[in-house]
Amino acid sequence: MKTNGFLGIDIGTQGLSVIFTDTELKILASGEGDYDMVSGLDSECYEQQPYDWENALTCAMTALREKTSSMQIDMDVLAIGISGQMHGEVLTSKDGEPVGPARLWCDGRNEAEGNELTERLGTKCPKRMTAVRWLWTIRNQPEKAAHVSHMTTPAGWIAYRLTGCWNLGIGDAAGMFPIDQQSLTYNTHMLADFDAIATQSAKKSSSSSTLPKLSDLLPSVKKAGEDGGSLDAHGAQLLGLPEGIPVAPAEGDQPAALAGSLIATPGQVSMSFGTSVVANSVGDRAFEGISIPIDHFCAPDGRPINMVWLRNGTTAMNMAVNLFGGDFSTIMPQVLAAEADCGGLLALPFMDDEPGLGVSQGGTAMVIGLNDETATPGNAVKAMLLATIFNLRLGSKQLDEQGYPRTEIILSGGLVKTPELGQLVADAFNTPVTIFDGGDEGTAWGAALMAKFRSESLAGRATDWKQFLETQKTGSPTRFTPHNESVAILNGVFERYQKLVHMHGQLESVVNL
C-alpha cells in the first residue's frame, strides 16, 4: 500500500541527507551520502565538485529506499523540498555544465571584495555572499568568468538538476545578492552599481569578453509556496520517482532551519548553540545602515532576517568541561546550581577569532576571578557559556538600538540536551525562551515542511506561510520566563563583561609576544 508523504533533501558541507515523511511530517526513513573537498588547495580555499552532490543524492536515495522497503513502505511523494549550504558559488555554462568546482561558504579568498561592496553598495556584503565571490572570480579568474552563463548555490544546483529550471528560494537568493524588501527580488539599483564595478574590473584584467549583467546570471527569486519547478525526466531518473512531482523553491540551510523551528513572526528569534552560534531575528522592516556583526537575508516568505553569527560557540564551554573530567552528566547539574553571577567569575570564550566583535586573535580564552571559593566546575563552565550568550547580546546591540522587536527566543542545537539552560538564556536576554518538541530535527525536515506548503498551496489549502507554520506545532513545548532578580544580576555581569572584551587588544599583545 502506498504511503503519501514528502521528500526533504539537504546538501550540507560534509554530506547530503534525504528524509521521507508522512503527511503530518513525521520522519519515516532517511538516507545519507557523503563527499569530500577538492584536495590540494591552499589554506582558506574550500571547493567541491557539483556532480559529487548529485552522486551523493543517488547514494542517499538508495539508502532511503532500502529502509522504506524493509519497513514495507511504498513511497508516494507528493512534493519535494531542498535546502543547502548558503553562499556557495556554482558557475555553469549555457548548457548547465559546471565551469570548474564550486566555491563554498567557508572559502575565505574574497574578504577585500566584501569590504569594497559593503562600502560601494551601502549594505552589509559579507565575504560569504555569492556576488562577492563572483567579483573575486572576475578579477582573479577572468578566463573562467568568460564562460559563465548561470550562477547559483548548492541547493539551486540540485534544484536545476531535478527540474531543469533556474529558480531559488528568496532566503537563499538573499545570500547571493541583496534583496529589496519592497519588490522582494534583487535590488535593481545595487545590481546596476555591481555591474559598473564588474565591468571596470573586467577591463583591468584585460579580458576580451563582455561580461553579462549579474541579473542575467542569477536564478529567479521564489517565495515559499510558489512554483519551484517539477521533476523532469533527468530528475525522475536521478531520484527513481515519477516525472511531474512539484518541487518547492530550493532554500538555504538558515531559512530552512527557521522553517524547521516554525518561526515566521516578527520578534521571534531562533538561537542555535553548537560549535558555532547563530541568532536569526525575524524583523518587521529592513535593517538601516551597516553593522559588522549583523548579516541580512530573508525567511522563506521574504520577511527580513537579521543574523548574528559567532565563530566561538560552545567549544570553550566544552573545553572547560574537559578540564574537570569531561563528564557532562556530572558537570551540568553543578552549572545549573551555580550562582547567577558565577560566583563573580568572568570568562572570555575566544578559542578562535571573532570578526563581528573585532577580535582578531584566537587562543585567548580565559577565566578570571578564581579564588578558593569561586574556583568550582559549576562556576567556571557557566561563566564560559554565559560569555558566549553575552557575545550574542553584543552582536545584537544595533538591533536593540533600532527598536527591533524581540518577543520570543526559540532555542535549538546542542544546548537543548540540557533544556534547563533555557532559563539562563531567558534571564540573559530578558526574553521568554521556548524549546519545541522535535524542534531540532534539522534542515532536511525544514525542506520537507516547505514541500508540504508547496503541495497545499497547489491544492488551494494554504496561502499564508505564518498561518501554515502555526498549524504544524505539535507536542508540549518547554517554556522559560525571565526571573527579574536574575535579569538584574546578569545585566550587571554583562556590563563587566563588556569592559573585559574591550581589553582584548591588550590580551592579544601578550599572546603575540
C-alpha positions in Angstrom: 0.0 0.0 0.0 1.4 3.4 -1.0 2.3 5.9 1.8 1.7 9.6 0.9 4.4 12.0 2.1 7.1 14.5 1.4 10.8 14.2 0.4 13.3 16.6 2.1 16.8 17.0 0.7 19.7 18.8 2.5 23.1 19.5 0.9 25.4 20.1 3.8 29.1 21.0 3.9 30.3 17.5 4.7 27.4 15.3 3.3 23.9 15.1 1.9 20.8 13.7 3.6 17.3 12.8 2.5 14.2 12.1 4.6 10.8 10.8 3.8 7.9 12.0 6.0 4.3 11.2 6.2 1.7 13.9 5.5 2.0 15.0 9.1 5.7 15.5 8.7 6.7 12.6 10.9 10.1 11.3 9.6 9.6 7.7 8.5 13.1 7.0 7.0 16.3 8.7 6.0 19.4 8.2 3.8 22.8 9.8 3.6 25.6 10.3 1.1 29.0 12.0 1.5 31.6 13.8 -0.5 35.0 15.5 0.1 36.5 18.9 -0.5 38.7 19.3 -3.6 42.2 18.3 -2.4 45.4 20.2 -2.8 44.1 23.7 -2.3 45.7 26.5 -0.3 44.6 27.2 3.2 41.2 29.0 3.4 40.3 27.6 0.0 37.3 25.3 0.1 35.8 23.8 -3.1 33.6 20.8 -4.0 32.5 19.3 -7.3 28.8 19.8 -8.0 28.4 16.4 -9.5 29.6 14.9 -6.2 26.4 16.3 -4.7 24.4 14.6 -7.4 26.2 11.3 -6.8 25.7 11.6 -3.1 22.0 12.2 -3.7 21.8 8.9 -5.7 23.5 7.1 -2.8 21.2 8.7 -0.2 18.1 7.7 -2.2 19.3 4.2 -2.5 19.8 4.0 1.3 16.4 5.6 1.8 14.7 3.0 -0.4 16.4 0.2 1.4 14.9 1.4 4.7 11.5 2.1 3.3 11.4 -1.3 1.6 12.4 -3.1 4.9 9.5 -1.2 6.6 7.2 -2.2 3.7 6.6 1.5 2.9 5.9 2.3 -0.8 6.7 6.0 -1.1 4.2 8.2 -2.9 6.0 11.6 -2.9 3.5 14.5 -3.1 6.2 17.2 -3.2 10.0 17.7 -2.8 11.8 20.3 -0.7 15.5 21.2 -0.9 17.9 23.0 1.4 21.6 23.5 1.2 24.7 25.3 2.4 24.2 29.0 1.7 26.6 31.4 -0.2 28.3 28.9 -2.4 29.3 29.9 -5.9 28.2 27.4 -8.5 29.0 28.7 -12.0 27.8 26.9 -15.2 28.0 27.4 -18.9 24.9 28.0 -21.1 24.1 24.2 -21.2 24.2 24.0 -17.4 27.6 22.3 -17.1 29.8 23.4 -14.2 32.6 25.8 -15.1 35.0 24.3 -12.6 34.4 23.4 -8.9 32.0 25.3 -6.7 33.5 27.6 -4.0 31.8 27.1 -0.6 30.6 29.4 2.1 33.7 28.8 4.1 36.1 29.8 1.3 37.9 32.9 2.5 39.5 34.3 -0.7 37.4 37.4 -1.1 37.4 39.4 2.1 38.6 42.5 0.3 35.8 42.3 -2.3 33.3 42.0 0.6 34.6 45.1 2.3 34.5 47.0 -1.0 31.0 46.0 -2.0 29.8 46.8 1.6 31.1 50.4 1.1 30.0 50.8 -2.5 26.5 49.4 -2.2 25.8 50.8 1.3 24.7 47.5 2.8 26.4 44.6 4.5 28.0 42.3 1.9 29.9 39.6 3.9 32.7 37.8 2.2 30.5 34.7 2.2 28.0 36.4 -0.2 27.9 34.7 -3.6 28.1 38.0 -5.5 31.3 38.9 -3.5 32.8 35.6 -4.7 31.8 36.4 -8.3 33.6 39.8 -8.2 36.7 37.9 -7.0 36.3 35.4 -9.8 36.1 38.2 -12.4 39.3 39.8 -11.1 41.3 36.6 -10.4 40.0 34.0 -12.9 38.8 36.1 -15.9 39.1 33.1 -18.3 36.7 31.2 -16.1 34.3 34.1 -15.7 34.1 34.5 -19.5 32.4 31.1 -19.9 29.7 31.6 -17.2 26.0 31.9 -18.2 24.4 30.9 -14.9 25.2 31.3 -11.2 23.5 29.6 -8.3 24.0 27.9 -4.9 24.4 24.2 -4.0 20.6 24.0 -3.3 19.9 25.8 -6.6 22.2 23.4 -8.5 20.4 20.3 -7.2 17.0 22.0 -8.0 18.2 22.7 -11.5 19.3 19.1 -12.0 15.9 17.9 -10.8 13.7 20.4 -12.7 15.8 22.0 -15.5 14.8 25.4 -14.0 17.0 28.2 -12.6 14.9 29.1 -9.6 15.8 29.8 -6.0 14.0 30.5 -2.7 14.2 34.1 -1.6 16.2 33.2 1.6 19.0 31.5 -0.4 18.8 34.2 -3.1 19.4 36.9 -0.4 22.7 35.1 0.4 23.6 35.6 -3.3 22.8 39.3 -3.6 20.8 41.9 -1.5 17.1 41.7 -1.7 14.8 44.8 -2.0 12.2 44.4 0.8 9.6 46.3 -1.3 9.8 44.2 -4.5 11.1 41.0 -2.8 13.6 40.4 -5.6 17.2 41.5 -6.2 17.8 45.2 -5.6 17.9 46.7 -9.1 19.9 49.8 -8.1 22.6 47.7 -6.4 22.6 45.4 -9.4 23.5 48.4 -11.7 26.2 49.5 -9.3 27.6 46.0 -9.2 27.7 45.8 -13.0 29.6 49.0 -13.2 32.2 47.7 -10.7 32.4 44.4 -12.5 32.8 46.0 -15.9 35.6 48.1 -14.7 37.3 45.1 -13.1 37.0 43.1 -16.4 38.7 45.9 -18.3 41.6 45.9 -15.8 42.0 42.2 -16.2 42.5 42.7 -20.0 39.6 40.3 -20.7 38.4 40.5 -24.3 35.0 39.0 -23.4 32.0 41.1 -22.5 30.5 40.1 -19.1 26.8 39.5 -18.9 24.8 41.6 -16.4 24.6 40.0 -13.0 20.8 39.9 -13.2 21.1 37.6 -16.3 23.2 35.2 -14.3 21.2 34.9 -11.1 18.3 32.5 -10.6 14.7 33.7 -10.4 13.6 34.5 -6.9 10.7 32.5 -5.5 8.9 32.6 -2.2 7.6 29.7 -0.1 4.6 28.1 -1.8 5.5 29.4 -5.3 6.5 27.3 -8.2 10.0 25.9 -7.9 9.6 23.6 -10.9 8.6 20.0 -11.2 10.6 16.8 -11.6 11.7 16.4 -15.2 13.0 13.3 -16.9 16.5 13.6 -15.6 15.3 14.4 -12.1 12.9 11.5 -12.1 15.7 9.1 -13.2 18.0 10.6 -10.5 15.5 10.1 -7.7 13.7 7.0 -9.0 10.4 8.8 -8.9 7.7 9.7 -11.4 8.0 12.9 -13.5 5.9 15.9 -12.6 6.2 15.9 -8.8 6.2 19.5 -7.7 9.4 20.9 -6.2 9.4 23.7 -3.6 11.7 26.7 -4.2 15.2 25.5 -3.0 16.3 27.3 0.1 19.4 27.9 2.1 20.1 26.0 5.3 19.4 29.0 7.5 16.0 29.8 6.1 15.2 26.0 6.2 16.3 25.9 9.8 13.9 28.8 10.5 11.1 26.9 8.9 12.1 23.8 10.9 11.8 25.9 14.1 8.3 27.1 12.9 9.4 30.7 13.1 7.8 33.4 11.0 6.6 36.2 13.3 8.5 39.5 13.7 10.0 39.5 17.2 10.8 35.7 17.2 14.5 34.8 17.4 15.9 31.4 16.5 19.0 30.7 18.6 21.1 27.6 17.9 24.1 26.8 20.1 26.8 24.4 18.9 30.4 24.7 17.6 29.2 28.0 16.2 26.2 30.0 17.4 23.5 31.7 15.3 20.8 34.1 16.3 18.3 34.7 13.5 15.8 37.5 14.3 12.6 38.0 12.2 12.3 41.7 11.5 9.3 43.9 10.9 11.2 46.1 8.4 14.6 46.2 6.7 17.7 47.0 8.7 19.1 50.5 8.4 22.8 51.0 7.8 25.6 48.6 8.3 26.6 46.6 11.4 29.7 44.5 11.3 28.2 41.7 13.5 24.9 41.5 11.6 24.2 39.8 8.3 20.9 40.0 6.4 18.9 37.5 4.4 15.2 36.5 4.2 12.8 34.0 5.6 11.2 31.7 3.0 8.2 34.1 2.8 10.5 37.1 2.2 10.4 38.6 5.7 13.8 40.2 6.6 16.1 38.2 8.8 18.9 39.7 10.8 21.6 37.2 11.7 24.2 37.4 14.4 26.8 34.6 13.8 29.5 33.7 16.3 32.5 31.6 15.3 33.2 30.9 19.0 30.3 28.7 20.2 30.2 26.2 22.9 33.8 25.0 22.2 35.2 27.0 25.1 32.5 25.6 27.4 33.3 22.1 26.3 37.0 22.7 26.9 36.1 23.8 30.5 34.1 20.6 31.0 37.0 18.5 29.8 39.3 20.3 32.3 37.0 19.0 35.0 36.9 15.4 33.8 34.7 15.7 30.7 31.6 14.1 32.2 28.6 16.4 31.2 26.2 14.3 33.3 28.3 15.3 36.4 29.2 18.9 35.5 25.9 20.2 34.1 23.9 19.8 37.4 26.7 21.9 39.0 26.3 24.5 36.3 22.6 24.7 36.9 23.2 25.0 40.7 25.8 27.8 40.3 25.1 31.3 41.4 23.5 33.7 38.8 26.8 35.7 38.7 29.0 32.5 38.5 30.4 33.5 41.9 32.0 36.6 40.4 33.9 34.8 37.7 34.2 36.3 34.2 35.3 34.3 31.1 36.3 35.0 27.5 35.4 32.2 25.1 37.7 33.2 22.2 39.2 29.9 21.1 39.2 31.4 17.6 38.9 34.9 16.2 35.5 36.7 16.3 35.4 39.1 13.3 32.0 40.5 14.2 33.2 41.7 17.6 36.6 42.9 16.4 38.5 40.0 18.0 41.3 39.1 15.5 43.3 36.8 17.8 42.1 33.4 18.9 43.6 31.2 21.6 42.8 33.9 24.2 40.0 32.1 26.1 40.3 32.6 29.8 38.6 32.7 33.2 39.3 35.5 35.8 38.3 35.9 39.4 39.4 32.5 40.6 39.9 32.0 44.3 39.4 29.4 47.0 35.6 30.0 47.0 34.8 30.7 43.3 37.0 28.0 41.6 34.3 25.4 41.1 33.4 23.4 38.0 29.9 24.9 38.0 31.0 28.5 38.1 33.8 28.1 35.5 31.7 26.2 33.0 28.7 28.5 33.5 31.0 31.6 33.0 32.2 30.2 29.7 28.7 29.6 28.5 27.5 33.0 29.7 30.3 34.7 27.8 29.1 33.2 24.6 25.5 34.3 25.3 26.8 37.8 26.1 28.6 37.8 22.7 25.2 37.4 21.1 23.9 40.3 23.1 26.9 42.4 22.0 26.2 41.4 18.3 22.5 42.3 18.7 23.1 45.8 20.2 22.3 47.7 17.0 19.0 45.7 16.6 18.1 46.9 20.1 19.1 50.4 19.3 16.9 50.5 16.2 14.0 49.1 18.2 13.6 45.7 16.5 11.2 43.6 18.5 12.4 40.5 20.4 9.4 38.8 22.0 10.4 35.1 22.0 13.6 33.1 21.6 13.2 29.6 20.1 16.2 27.6 21.3 17.8 24.6 19.4 21.1 22.9 18.9 23.3 21.1 21.4 22.4 23.3 24.3 18.9 21.8 24.5 20.4 18.5 25.6 20.3 20.3 29.0 17.0 22.1 28.5 17.1 23.8 31.9 19.8 26.1 30.4 17.0 27.8 28.6 16.4 29.7 31.8 19.9 31.2 31.6 19.2 32.4 28.0 15.9 33.8 29.1 17.5 35.7 32.0 20.5 36.9 30.0 18.2 38.4 27.2 15.2 39.2 29.5 13.1 37.4 26.9 10.9 34.3 27.1 12.5 31.1 25.7 10.7 28.2 24.0 12.1 24.7 23.2 9.8 22.8 20.9 9.3 19.1 20.9 11.3 17.9 17.8 12.2 21.5 17.0 15.8 20.5 16.3 15.1 17.9 13.5 17.5 19.6 11.1 17.3 21.4 7.8 16.1 18.4 5.9 12.9 18.4 7.9 12.6 22.1 7.2 12.9 21.2 3.5 10.1 18.6 3.8 7.9 21.2 5.6 8.4 23.6 2.6 7.5 20.7 0.3 4.2 20.3 2.2 3.5 24.0 2.0 4.0 23.9 -1.8 1.7 20.9 -2.1 -1.0 22.5 0.0 -0.6 25.8 -2.0 -1.2 23.9 -5.2 -4.3 22.4 -3.8 -5.6 25.8 -2.6 -5.4 24.7 1.1 -2.6 27.1 2.2 -1.8 30.7 1.2 -0.2 32.3 4.3 3.2 31.0 5.4 2.8 32.2 9.0 -0.6 30.6 9.5 0.7 27.4 7.9 3.6 27.2 10.4 1.2 27.7 13.3 -0.8 24.6 12.3 2.4 22.5 12.3 3.1 22.9 16.0 2.7 19.7 18.0 3.6 18.3 21.4 4.1 20.3 24.6 6.9 22.9 24.3 9.1 23.7 27.2 9.0 27.4 28.2 11.1 29.7 30.4 10.1 33.1 31.7 12.8 35.6 32.8 13.3 35.9 36.6 13.5 39.5 37.4 16.2 39.1 40.1 18.4 37.1 37.8 17.9 39.5 35.0 19.1 42.4 37.2 22.2 40.4 38.3 23.1 39.4 34.8 22.8 42.9 33.5 25.5 43.9 36.0 27.7 41.0 34.9 27.1 42.0 31.2 28.5 45.5 32.0 31.6 43.9 33.5 31.9 41.5 30.5 31.8 44.4 28.0 34.8 46.0 29.8 36.7 42.8 29.6 36.1 42.4 25.9 37.3 46.0 25.3 40.6 45.0 27.0 41.0 42.1 24.5 43.6 44.1 22.4 45.9 44.1 25.4 45.5 40.3 25.8 46.4 39.9 22.1 49.6 41.9 22.6 50.5 39.5 25.4 49.7 36.4 23.4 51.7 37.6 20.4 54.9 38.3 22.5 
